[in-house]
Amino acid sequence: MQMIELRSDTMTQPTAAMRKAMAEAEVGDDVFGEDPTINRLEEMAADRLGKETALFVSSGTMANLVSQLAHCGRGDEIILGSHAHTFFYEQGGSAAVGSLHPRTVPNQPDGKMALEDIEAAIRGDNVHFPRSRLILLENTHNICNGCPLEIDYMQAVGDIARRHQLKIHVDGARFFNAAVALGVAPKDLAAEADSVSFCLSKGLAAPVGSMVCGTQAFINEARRARKLLGGGMRQAGILAAAGIVSLNEMVERLADDHANAKKLAAGLAEIQGLFIEPDRIRTNIVFFELKSEKMTAAQFTQQINAEGLRMLPVAAQRVRAVTHYHITSKDIDQALAVVSKVMK
Ligand SMILES: Cc1ncc(COP(=O)(O)O)c(C=O)c1O
């Protein structure tokens, strides 16, 4: 039985072109800055996002952590969404490792923090307070149905940041999903951010790696933080080679993943016993709920598993499905047939 794997876009396997590029990659010692393939990937990433330079790191988590460490000093405060991946799922790394103070602001269902809430969270100059230093946004917003943040929102947050001399970091694990969904150039979407990270190893299908993009001075600090965390790799051009294929070949096709996610959401909305708002689905992440407590999300995923379909239980009644490179429109038909059967 062929499994239809919808737990995450991190499940993607490297393409044939990636494996070939990896096998043939020219490499060197990247801690000495001498890996030509990494240097090329860093130049490409910076160019795509309109930033001075970039840094290759092992994961999205490391990308966010080195970015926070590079922007902030001990005790500084970071304003971020209550549902931010960085807050929820990264072990509180900025506090655990960097002595940084997270200040959460409610995420709206579309992944935004209300502008007035951001403004209200910024500290005045007072001996009792930590110093506000960074606003951290997530684009697309994972927990909030993979919603993309639009350019006009970025500009509004940019205005606030400038007025209060704060920096902006974007956790763009799925930044190219956002740009493709919005039909905008990645560099226009990145323009207001001081730094943007994005993952090569999610929808872009590379096996390993994320990029951090920003000014030379910022990346110098991020590079130090990467070394501190043990993330200085040597002949890692063998990994970066796959990332180059990601940027060259895997971006535009994300539109297919979005179409499949919308089709899945529309189909799920027709199935008795499930709750979903299909209009909220704009990229490749679909969340839905089981209405009856008689079946938990864990029981549901166990049952669909037995029928060749994988989804992720994320709360007692909540399930996540993510489309990606290996999922076809036909797979969505099959997935909907399996869910219908299990819900009967
Ligand atoms: C929005 C977001 N940021 C960061 C990450 C962390 O990426 P990684 O798993 O590569 O550490 C993820 C992973 O799913 C994510 O969804």
PDBQT file of the ligand as one rigid body, heavy atoms in Angstrom, charges set to zero:
ROOT
HETATM    1  C1  LIG A 401       6.991  28.379  11.017  1.00  0.00    +0.000 C 
HETATM    2  C2  LIG A 401       8.138  27.481  11.363  1.00  0.00    +0.000 A 
HETATM    3  N1  LIG A 401       9.277  28.015  11.806  1.00  0.00    +0.000 NA
HETATM    4  C3  LIG A 401      10.338  27.250  12.126  1.00  0.00    +0.000 A 
HETATM    5  C4  LIG A 401      10.301  25.892  11.986  1.00  0.00    +0.000 A 
HETATM    6  C5  LIG A 401      11.486  25.072  12.429  1.00  0.00    +0.000 C 
HETATM    7  O1  LIG A 401      12.118  24.429  11.390  1.00  0.00    +0.000 OA
HETATM    8  P1  LIG A 401      13.060  23.148  11.686  1.00  0.00    +0.000 P 
HETATM    9  O2  LIG A 401      12.140  22.013  11.907  1.00  0.00    +0.000 OA
HETATM   10  O3  LIG A 401      13.860  23.058  10.423  1.00  0.00    +0.000 OA
HETATM   11  O4  LIG A 401      13.905  23.476  12.858  1.00  0.00    +0.000 OA
HETATM   12  C6  LIG A 401       9.129  25.281  11.527  1.00  0.00    +0.000 A 
HETATM   13  C7  LIG A 401       9.061  23.803  11.397  1.00  0.00    +0.000 C 
HETATM   14  O5  LIG A 401       8.045  23.224  11.128  1.00  0.00    +0.000 OA
HETATM   15  C8  LIG A 401       8.022  26.094  11.207  1.00  0.00    +0.000 A 
HETATM   16  O6  LIG A 401       6.862  25.568  10.776  1.00  0.00    +0.000 OA
ENDROOT
TORSDOF 0
